[in-house]
Amino acid sequence: MSDSKLQSLSEIFNNKIFRIPDFQRGYSWEERQLEDFWEDIQNLSPNKIHYIGLLTVEPVNANEVSNIEKWKDDLWLLKKGLSAYYVIDGQQRLTTLIILLHEILCTFSDNEGINYGQKSEWIDRFLYRSYNQLYKSFVFGYEKDNPSDEYFKTKILEQESSAADKYPETLYTANLMFAKEYFKNKLKPLSKEDRETIFDKATNRLKFNYYEIDDSLDVYVTFETMNNRGKDLSHLELLKNRLIYLSTLLDEDDETKGRLRTDINETWKTIYEYLGKNKDNPLDDDDFLFNHWIMYFTYDRSQSDVYAEFLLKKKFTAKNVISGNISIKEIKNYIDSLSKCVKQWFYIFNIQYSNHSDRIKEHIQKLERVGWGAFPPMIMAVFTKETNEDLIWNFLDACERFNFLVFAVSHRSSNTQNSNLYRKTREYYMGQFDIETITADIDSLTDGEDDENYYGWFDLERFKNHIKELFSKNDREGFYSWSGLRYFLYEYELYLQDNANMKVSWEDFNKRKKEDTIEHIYPQSPNDIYWKNRFGHLKPSEKRQYLNSLGNLLLLSRSKNSKLQNYDFDKKKCLLNKDGKEIGYYNGSYSEIEVSKHKEWTPDEIKKRGLLMLKFMEERWKISFDNWNISKEDILFP
């Protein structure tokens, strides 16, 4: 590198233009980083300077870009004597400063002076310059292939562009808009003098350690090395840089390498668009990359982050390209798969936006409730390859059944059969067998059987022993402590609903505390004479068993006053509240309505309802207690 020196923004932006290259990540600063930045500016005395960090740039050779399409709009600036630079490190701070300057300038009229200069002069210096009063070239911005380019120009700097409708909205563009609104709100209450002071601090008092990279250094390698400070780069961001770097090393003509680079950029535009498509539910970069790696390559669990080790240090390396172990076709196939699969990855976690049938959407929601387990990469593969809704539904049903019976009922370890399922995912995606086969394989893993025994991972004996253990632990809460209770009761509610209007949403049911969601019909404090007459003859241990048996646990449509939970059964079914309105089981959830039809609530009713619920379990998840020689009573009252 050349010698470094501390420079202010005014000194740096002296007949220079800056571009964030296409291999860089987007704008990643969020509220916490903006708060720290704003506090630094507020605390800086007007006559002091503040070190803001490293700014590393690479000079752009005007001759080398003169025939490149994405530079054509800016060549006139280079002909006028301005120098161009790629920003390699420091782009987050630099972008933040430019957004702040733009928002300050927006608060002044066109003819107003700001700190001994006209507004137009500052715009010319830091934001954009006009050509023949028709076109604008931006002093600072993203390279044209960068997904944030058009968004930054049109939405952040508020300039017109013929390509204004061609940008994808991503988590990065959302961060840009958040920063814009953040500074706009901070500046609103400030006086003209205060805004001028902040402008002076931003342009003259904040100092970068400014480096220019020597031609002898590899800009791509430098990027990976330097961008490990601040907010860490995701593996997905590093992979984009790596693939663009490899495209320059391929033994292909310039046009072919250029087309591959364009394809890589388009792929990452698509990835960032879909990962950030639902701003209320942004998807993690590396979760997607990890699950795609499981599907596309051979799964290995030998160490944490092994997928990143594989992608960046074993597979996509300069050594493999130079030695001919990776071809352009292999890279192209890989990025094409990423582009297709990220859309399906989005729909898995935002199924409401998909074009799938209601029953497919419903089964995806069931999987989300019971837990995804090892199935997300397999579902992504199926959604990418299949169009037959019946086959997809059968597959999803097998997945949900496996997760409920193996984990919630059989109480297996959460990583049971993960490696096997991941291996099958890749084999299916690579076309080694069809969806019917993989569905049958999952069913076989769940409850495989032969003429003599069961060999699947569902084990009703384990369920019996687990419930018995829950009744014998110190809290002796039995079914009330069962990890599968919430999901089971909600499925039972849907069964009772039977195509009628929904009374309880999973989102509401799942976010409430257990004590506000699941009620003991025979209460935990049975002090009312009603309960003493019906349960008083039982031993304390027997009372505890009936209290926490499955048949005594009820899904509530809304939270009840804790005092009401201890009332006699008739009052629980229906009573007047303080406003004179009738409340109670009779107009609650479908589960509550079913219970309200009972005239009494005794140990016998608890047993009968429990048996009915276990019969539902048999039918819903296609199991048989008789086949296991286990009575339902032994499960309910171990």
C-alpha positions in Angstrom: 0.0 0.0 0.0 1.0 3.6 -0.4 1.7 5.8 2.6 -1.3 6.5 4.8 -2.5 9.8 6.1 -5.4 11.2 8.1 -7.8 13.1 5.8 -11.2 14.6 6.2 -14.1 14.0 3.9 -13.4 17.4 2.2 -9.8 16.4 1.6 -10.7 12.9 0.3 -13.5 14.2 -2.0 -11.1 16.5 -3.9 -11.6 15.8 -7.6 -12.3 12.2 -7.0 -15.3 9.9 -7.5 -15.8 6.6 -5.6 -17.6 3.4 -6.4 -18.5 0.5 -4.2 -17.5 -2.5 -6.5 -20.0 -5.2 -7.3 -18.3 -7.8 -5.1 -18.9 -5.7 -2.0 -21.7 -6.4 0.4 -24.6 -3.9 0.7 -25.2 -1.4 3.4 -25.3 -3.3 6.7 -25.5 -0.7 9.4 -28.5 -0.8 11.6 -29.8 1.4 14.5 -27.1 0.4 17.0 -24.3 1.5 14.6 -26.1 4.7 13.6 -26.7 5.6 17.3 -22.9 5.2 18.0 -22.1 7.3 14.9 -24.5 10.1 15.8 -23.3 10.1 19.4 -19.7 10.5 18.2 -20.7 13.6 16.1 -22.7 15.1 18.9 -19.9 14.7 21.4 -17.2 16.1 19.1 -16.1 19.6 20.1 -16.2 22.0 17.1 -12.4 22.6 17.3 -11.4 19.0 17.8 -11.0 16.1 15.3 -12.2 12.5 15.7 -10.6 9.5 14.1 -13.4 7.6 12.3 -11.5 4.6 10.9 -9.7 3.2 7.9 -10.7 4.0 4.3 -8.9 1.8 1.8 -9.4 2.5 -2.0 -8.1 1.1 -5.2 -7.4 3.5 -8.1 -9.4 2.8 -11.3 -7.3 3.0 -14.5 -9.3 5.2 -16.9 -7.9 3.3 -19.9 -9.0 -0.1 -18.5 -12.6 1.0 -18.0 -13.1 3.1 -21.1 -14.7 0.3 -23.0 -16.7 -1.1 -20.0 -20.5 -0.5 -20.3 -21.1 0.2 -16.6 -18.6 3.0 -16.6 -19.8 4.8 -19.8 -22.0 7.4 -17.9 -19.0 8.4 -15.8 -16.2 8.6 -18.4 -16.8 12.4 -18.9 -15.7 13.0 -15.3 -12.5 11.1 -15.9 -11.9 13.1 -19.1 -12.3 16.3 -17.0 -9.4 15.2 -14.8 -11.2 13.5 -11.9 -9.8 10.3 -10.5 -11.9 7.3 -9.9 -11.5 4.8 -7.0 -13.1 1.6 -5.8 -13.9 1.5 -2.1 -12.4 -1.6 -0.6 -12.8 -0.9 3.1 -14.7 1.7 5.0 -17.8 1.8 2.7 -20.2 1.6 5.7 -18.9 4.8 7.3 -18.5 6.5 4.0 -22.0 5.6 2.9 -23.4 6.8 6.2 -21.6 10.2 5.9 -23.0 10.7 2.4 -26.5 10.0 3.5 -26.1 12.4 6.4 -24.7 15.2 4.2 -27.6 14.7 1.7 -30.2 15.0 4.5 -28.5 18.1 5.9 -28.4 19.7 2.4 -32.1 18.9 1.9 -33.0 21.1 4.8 -31.5 24.2 3.0 -33.0 26.0 0.1 -31.1 26.1 -3.2 -29.9 29.6 -2.7 -28.8 29.3 0.9 -25.2 29.3 1.9 -23.8 26.6 4.1 -20.5 27.1 5.9 -19.1 29.6 3.5 -20.2 27.7 0.5 -23.3 27.4 -1.7 -25.6 24.4 -1.5 -24.9 23.6 -5.2 -21.1 23.6 -4.5 -21.5 21.0 -1.8 -23.8 18.9 -4.0 -21.2 19.1 -6.7 -18.4 18.1 -4.4 -20.0 15.2 -2.4 -23.1 13.9 -4.3 -23.4 14.3 -8.0 -22.3 16.5 -11.0 -24.4 17.4 -14.0 -23.5 16.9 -17.6 -25.1 19.3 -20.2 -27.7 20.0 -17.6 -29.4 16.7 -18.7 -27.5 13.8 -17.0 -26.0 13.3 -13.6 -22.9 11.3 -12.6 -22.7 10.5 -9.0 -19.6 11.4 -7.0 -20.1 8.5 -4.6 -22.3 5.4 -5.2 -22.4 1.8 -6.1 -21.1 0.2 -9.3 -23.9 -0.5 -11.7 -23.9 -4.2 -11.2 -24.4 -3.8 -7.4 -28.0 -4.5 -6.3 -28.1 -1.3 -4.3 -27.0 1.1 -7.1 -30.4 2.3 -8.5 -32.0 2.3 -5.0 -29.3 4.6 -3.6 -29.6 7.0 -6.5 -33.4 7.2 -6.7 -34.6 6.6 -3.1 -31.7 7.9 -1.0 -30.3 10.7 -3.1 -33.8 11.3 -4.6 -32.6 11.6 -8.2 -34.5 10.5 -11.3 -33.2 7.5 -13.3 -34.4 5.7 -16.4 -33.9 2.4 -14.5 -35.6 3.6 -11.3 -38.0 0.6 -11.3 -35.3 -2.0 -11.8 -33.9 -2.3 -8.3 -34.8 -5.2 -5.9 -35.7 -4.2 -2.4 -33.5 -6.1 0.0 -32.5 -6.0 3.6 -29.6 -3.8 2.5 -31.8 -1.3 0.8 -34.1 -1.3 3.9 -31.0 -0.4 5.9 -30.2 2.5 3.6 -33.8 3.8 4.0 -33.6 3.4 7.7 -30.4 5.5 7.9 -32.0 8.2 5.7 -35.1 8.4 8.0 -32.9 8.2 11.1 -30.9 11.3 10.1 -34.0 13.1 8.8 -35.6 12.7 12.2 -32.5 13.7 14.1 -32.1 16.9 12.1 -35.7 18.0 12.3 -35.6 19.8 15.7 -32.2 21.4 15.1 -31.5 25.0 14.3 -29.8 26.2 11.1 -26.6 26.8 13.1 -26.7 23.3 14.7 -27.1 21.7 11.2 -24.2 23.8 9.9 -22.1 22.6 12.8 -22.9 19.0 12.1 -22.1 19.5 8.4 -18.7 21.0 9.4 -17.9 18.1 11.7 -18.9 15.6 9.1 -16.8 17.2 6.3 -13.8 18.5 8.2 -13.5 17.1 11.8 -14.0 13.4 11.1 -10.7 11.9 9.9 -10.1 8.7 7.9 -6.9 6.8 7.8 -6.7 7.0 4.0 -4.9 4.3 2.0 -4.5 3.7 -1.7 -3.8 0.1 -2.7 -0.8 -0.6 -4.8 -1.3 -2.2 -8.2 0.8 -5.2 -6.9 -1.9 -6.2 -4.4 -4.9 -8.4 -5.3 -8.0 -6.3 -4.6 -10.2 -9.4 -4.0 -7.9 -11.0 -1.4 -7.5 -7.5 0.2 -11.2 -7.2 0.5 -11.6 -10.5 2.3 -8.7 -9.7 4.6 -9.7 -6.2 5.6 -13.5 -6.6 5.9 -13.1 -8.7 9.0 -13.4 -5.6 11.2 -16.7 -3.9 12.2 -19.8 -5.9 11.4 -18.5 -9.3 10.2 -19.1 -10.3 6.6 -21.4 -13.3 6.2 -20.1 -16.3 4.4 -22.6 -15.5 1.6 -21.0 -12.1 1.1 -17.5 -13.6 1.1 -18.6 -16.2 -1.4 -19.8 -13.6 -3.9 -16.5 -11.9 -3.8 -14.7 -15.2 -4.2 -16.7 -16.3 -7.2 -16.2 -12.9 -9.0 -12.5 -13.3 -8.3 -12.4 -16.8 -9.7 -14.2 -15.5 -12.8 -11.1 -13.4 -13.6 -8.8 -16.5 -13.4 -10.7 -18.8 -15.7 -9.1 -19.8 -19.0 -11.9 -18.2 -21.0 -12.2 -15.2 -23.3 -13.1 -11.8 -21.8 -16.6 -11.9 -23.0 -17.4 -15.2 -21.4 -15.8 -14.2 -18.1 -17.7 -10.9 -18.3 -21.0 -12.8 -18.8 -20.3 -15.1 -15.8 -19.5 -12.1 -13.6 -22.8 -10.5 -14.7 -24.6 -13.8 -13.9 -23.0 -13.9 -10.4 -24.2 -10.4 -9.8 -27.7 -11.2 -11.0 -27.7 -14.2 -8.8 -26.8 -12.2 -5.7 -29.4 -9.6 -6.6 -32.0 -12.4 -6.5 -30.6 -13.8 -3.3 -30.6 -10.5 -1.4 -34.0 -9.7 -2.8 -35.6 -12.8 -1.5 -33.8 -13.0 1.8 -35.0 -9.5 2.5 -38.4 -9.7 0.7 -40.4 -9.8 3.9 -39.0 -7.0 6.0 -40.9 -8.3 9.0 -39.2 -11.7 8.6 -35.8 -11.2 7.0 -34.0 -14.5 6.4 -30.4 -15.1 7.5 -27.7 -15.2 4.8 -25.8 -18.1 6.1 -28.8 -20.2 7.1 -29.7 -20.3 3.4 -26.1 -20.9 2.3 -25.8 -23.8 4.8 -29.0 -25.5 3.8 -28.3 -25.1 0.1 -24.8 -26.6 0.8 -26.5 -29.6 2.4 -28.7 -30.1 -0.6 -26.0 -29.4 -3.3 -22.9 -30.9 -1.8 -22.0 -33.8 0.5 -23.0 -33.1 4.2 -20.2 -33.3 6.7 -20.7 -32.6 10.4 -17.1 -32.9 11.4 -16.8 -29.3 12.7 -18.8 -26.2 13.1 -19.1 -24.0 10.0 -17.7 -26.9 8.0 -19.9 -25.7 5.0 -18.0 -22.4 4.9 -14.7 -24.2 5.2 -15.7 -26.4 2.3 -17.0 -23.6 0.0 -14.3 -21.0 0.6 -11.2 -23.2 1.4 -11.7 -26.4 -0.4 -14.1 -26.0 -3.3 -14.1 -22.4 -4.7 -10.4 -21.7 -4.6 -7.9 -20.1 -7.0 -5.9 -23.3 -6.9 -8.8 -25.3 -8.1 -9.5 -22.9 -11.0 -5.8 -22.6 -12.1 -5.4 -26.4 -12.0 -8.6 -27.0 -14.0 -10.5 -28.7 -11.2 -13.3 -26.2 -11.5 -14.8 -25.2 -14.8 -17.0 -22.3 -15.8 -19.9 -24.7 -16.3 -19.5 -25.9 -12.7 -19.7 -22.4 -11.3 -22.6 -21.5 -13.6 -24.6 -24.6 -12.5 -23.9 -23.7 -8.8 -25.1 -20.1 -9.1 -28.1 -21.1 -11.1 -29.1 -23.5 -8.4 -28.6 -20.7 -5.7 -30.9 -18.4 -7.8 -33.7 -20.9 -8.2 -33.5 -22.3 -4.6 -33.5 -19.0 -2.7 -37.0 -18.3 -4.1 -38.3 -21.6 -2.7 -36.4 -20.9 0.6 -38.3 -17.7 0.9 -41.6 -19.4 0.4 -40.9 -22.1 3.0 -40.8 -19.4 5.7 -43.3 -17.1 4.0 -45.7 -19.7 2.6 -48.6 -17.2 2.6 -47.0 -15.5 -0.4 -46.6 -18.7 -2.5 -49.0 -20.0 -5.2 -49.3 -23.4 -3.4 -52.7 -24.8 -2.6 -54.2 -24.1 0.9 -53.5 -27.7 2.0 -49.8 -27.3 1.1 -49.7 -24.0 3.0 -51.4 -25.6 6.0 -48.9 -28.5 6.2 -46.0 -26.1 6.0 -47.5 -24.2 8.9 -47.9 -27.4 10.8 -44.2 -28.1 10.3 -43.3 -24.6 11.5 -45.3 -25.3 14.6 -44.0 -28.7 15.5 -40.5 -27.8 14.5 -38.6 -28.0 11.2 -36.1 -30.6 12.3 -33.7 -31.6 9.4 -36.3 -31.0 6.7 -35.8 -27.4 5.4 -33.1 -28.3 2.8 -35.2 -31.3 1.7 -38.4 -29.1 1.4 -36.3 -26.6 -0.6 -35.3 -29.3 -3.0 -38.9 -30.6 -3.3 -40.3 -27.1 -3.9 -37.6 -26.5 -6.5 -38.2 -29.7 -8.5 -41.9 -30.7 -8.0 -45.2 -29.4 -9.3 -47.6 -32.2 -8.4 -49.5 -30.9 -5.3 -50.6 -34.4 -4.2 -47.0 -35.7 -4.1 -45.8 -32.6 -2.3 -48.6 -33.0 0.3 -47.8 -36.6 0.9 -44.1 -35.7 1.4 -44.9 -32.8 3.8 -47.3 -35.1 5.7 -44.5 -37.6 6.2 -42.1 -34.9 7.4 -44.6 -33.6 10.0 -45.5 -37.1 11.2 -41.8 -37.9 11.6 -41.1 -34.8 13.7 -44.1 -35.2 15.9 -43.8 -38.9 16.5 -40.0 -39.1 16.8 -39.4 -36.0 18.8 -42.5 -35.0 20.6 -43.9 -38.5 21.3 -40.8 -40.7 21.4 -38.7 -38.0 23.0 -35.7 -38.7 20.8 -32.6 -36.5 20.6 -33.2 -33.4 18.3 -30.5 -34.5 15.8 -31.9 -38.0 15.3 -31.3 -39.1 11.7 -30.2 -35.7 10.6 -27.2 -37.0 8.7 -29.3 -39.7 7.0 -32.0 -37.1 6.0 -29.3 -34.7 4.7 -27.8 -37.4 2.6 -31.1 -38.4 1.2 -31.8 -34.7 0.4 -28.7 -34.5 -1.9 -29.5 -37.8 -3.5 -33.0 -36.7 -4.3 -31.9 -33.3 -5.6 -29.3 -34.9 -7.8 -32.0 -37.2 -9.3 -31.0 -40.5 -7.8 -34.6 -41.2 -6.8 -38.0 -39.6 -7.0 -40.3 -37.9 -4.4 -42.4 -41.1 -3.9 -39.2 -42.9 -2.8 -38.1 -40.2 -0.4 -41.6 -40.0 1.1 -41.6 -43.8 1.6 -38.1 -43.6 3.2 -39.3 -41.0 5.7 -42.3 -43.1 6.6 -39.9 -46.1 7.0 -37.6 -44.1 9.3 -40.7 -43.2 11.4 -42.3 -46.5 11.9 -40.6 -49.2 9.8 -41.8 -52.7 10.6 -41.4 -56.2 9.5 -43.2 -59.5 10.4 -41.5 -59.6 13.8 -41.0 -56.1 15.1 -40.9 -52.3 14.6 -37.5 -50.8 13.7 -38.4 -47.1 13.1 -37.6 -44.3 15.4 -41.1 -43.9 16.7 -41.4 -45.8 19.9 -44.6 -45.8 21.9 -42.9 -47.5 24.9 -40.6 -44.5 25.2 -43.6 -42.2 25.2 -45.2 -44.2 28.0 -41.9 -44.1 30.0 -41.4 -40.4 29.4 -44.9 -39.5 30.6 -44.4 -41.7 33.6 -41.2 -39.9 34.4 -42.9 -36.5 34.1 -45.4 -37.7 36.7 -42.7 -38.8 39.0 -40.4 -35.8 38.8 -40.4 -33.2 41.7 -43.0 -31.0 40.1 -45.1 -34.1 39.1 -46.8 -32.1 36.3 -47.2 -35.1 34.0 -48.8 -34.2 30.6 -48.7 -30.5 31.6 -44.9 -30.7 31.2 -44.9 -32.7 28.0 -43.1 -30.7 25.3 -45.6 -31.8 22.6 -48.6 -30.7 24.6 -49.1 -27.3 23.0 -48.9 -28.6 19.4 -51.1 -31.6 20.2 -53.8 -29.5 21.8 -53.8 -27.1 18.9 -54.1 -30.0 16.4 -57.0 -31.3 18.5 -58.6 -27.9 18.3 -58.3 -27.9 14.5 -59.8 -31.4 14.4 -62.9 -30.2 16.4 -63.1 -27.0 14.3 -63.8 -29.2 11.2 -63.9 -26.5 8.6 -65.8 -24.0 10.8 -64.5 -20.5 11.5 -61.2 -20.4 13.4 -61.5 -19.4 17.0 -57.8 -19.6 18.0 -54.8 -18.6 15.9 -51.5 -20.4 16.5 -49.7 -17.1 16.7 -51.8 -15.9 19.6 -51.9 -19.3 21.3 -48.2 -19.8 21.0 -47.1 -16.4 22.3 -49.1 -16.5 25.5 -47.7 -18.1 28.6 -48.6 -21.7 29.3 -50.7 -20.8 32.3 -52.7 -18.3 30.2 -53.1 -20.8 27.4 -53.7 -24.2 28.8 -56.1 -24.6 31.8 -56.6 -27.4 34.3 -60.3 -28.0 34.2 -60.2 -29.7 37.6 -58.1 -26.8 39.1 -54.8 -26.7 40.8 -56.4 -25.1 43.9 -59.6 -27.1 44.2 -61.0 -25.4 47.3 -64.6 -25.0 46.0 -67.0 -27.5 47.6 -67.8 -28.8 44.1 -64.3 -30.2 43.7 -64.1 -31.5 47.2 -67.3 -33.5 46.7 -66.0 -35.1 43.5 -62.3 -35.5 44.1 -62.0 -35.4 48.0 -62.0 -39.2 48.3 -58.8 -39.5 46.3 -55.3 -39.8 47.7 -53.1 -36.8 47.1 -51.0 -38.7 44.5 -54.2 -39.7 42.7 -55.5 -36.1 42.7 -52.2 -35.0 41.2 -52.5 -37.6 38.5 -56.0 -36.5 37.5 -55.0 -32.9 37.7 -52.2 -33.3 35.1 -53.7 -36.0 33.0 -54.2 -35.3 29.3 -58.0 -35.3 29.6 -58.0 -32.5 32.2 -56.0 -30.0 30.1 -57.9 -27.5 28.0 -56.8 -25.1 25.2 -58.2 -21.7 26.0 -59.3 -19.2 23.4 -58.4 -16.3 25.7 -56.7 -15.9 29.0 -58.9 -16.3 32.1 -58.7 -14.5 35.4 -56.7 -16.8 37.8 -59.6 -16.6 40.2 -62.1 -18.0 37.6 -59.8 -21.0 37.0 -60.7 -22.3 40.5 -64.5 -21.9 40.2 -66.8 -24.9 40.2 -67.5 -26.6 36.9 -70.8 -24.9 36.2 -69.3 -21.4 36.7 -66.4 -22.4 34.4 -68.9 -23.3 31.7 -70.8 -20.0 32.0 -71.0 -17.1 34.4 -71.6 -13.3 34.3 -68.5 -11.1 34.5 -68.4 -7.7 36.2 -69.8 -6.1 33.0 -72.8 -8.4 33.0 -71.6 -10.5 30.0 -71.7 -14.2 29.9 -68.2 -15.8 29.7 -67.0 -19.3 30.0 -66.3 -22.5 28.1 -69.6 -22.4 26.3 -68.4 -19.7 23.9 -64.7 -20.3 24.0 -62.5 -22.5 21.7 -63.9 -25.6 20.1 -62.1 -27.6 22.8 -63.8 -25.5 25.5 -67.2 -25.9 23.8 -66.8 -29.7 23.7 -66.0 -29.7 27.5 -68.9 -27.4 28.2 -71.3 -30.1 27.0 -70.5 -32.3 30.0 -72.9 -32.0 32.9 -70.3 -33.0 35.4 -66.5 -33.0 35.7 -65.3 -36.0 37.7 -62.4 -38.4 37.5 -64.4 -40.5 35.2 -64.9 -37.5 32.7 -61.2 -36.8 32.8 -60.4 -40.5 31.9 -63.0 -40.6 29.1 -61.8 -37.3 27.5 -58.2 -38.5 27.8 -59.1 -41.8 26.0 -60.9 -39.8 23.3 -57.8 -37.6 22.8 -55.5 -40.5 22.5 -57.8 -42.1 20.0 -57.5 -38.8 18.0 -53.7 -39.2 18.2 -54.0 -42.7 16.8 -56.1 -41.5 13.8 -54.3 -38.2 13.2 -50.8 -39.7 13.1 -51.7 -43.2 12.0 -50.4 -45.2 15.0 -51.9 -48.0 17.0 -51.6 -48.5 20.8 -52.9 -52.1 20.4 -50.0 -53.0 18.1 -47.6 -51.9 20.8 -49.6 -53.9 23.5 -49.9 -50.7 25.5 -53.2 -49.6 26.9 -54.2 -46.0 26.7 -55.0 -46.0 30.5 -51.3 -46.8 31.2 -50.3 -43.7 29.2 -52.9 -41.5 30.9 -52.3 -42.7 34.5 -48.9 -44.4 34.6 
